[in-house]
Amino acid sequence: MKLFACVLLLSGFFIVLAALVLLTSLQQRFAFVAAGFCVEVLGLVLLTQSYKSMTEEQR
């Protein structure tokens, strides 16, 4: 699960970079940057949940 979360974080980052470089319209840029940001947030949530479950198992 941690690997999947890290892949989501990286893919969200690259979605944002690709949108800023390739797209010219402001609406398209905003949509893809928002989508990339949502993917990064999803990855961050999964990463924190996996660390929480890992610390609970150690108790």
PyMOL commands that set and color helices and strands:
alter all, ss='L'
color gray80, all
select helices_A, chain A and resi 2-22+26-58
alter helices_A, ss='H'
color red, helices_A
deselect
rebuild
show_as cartoon
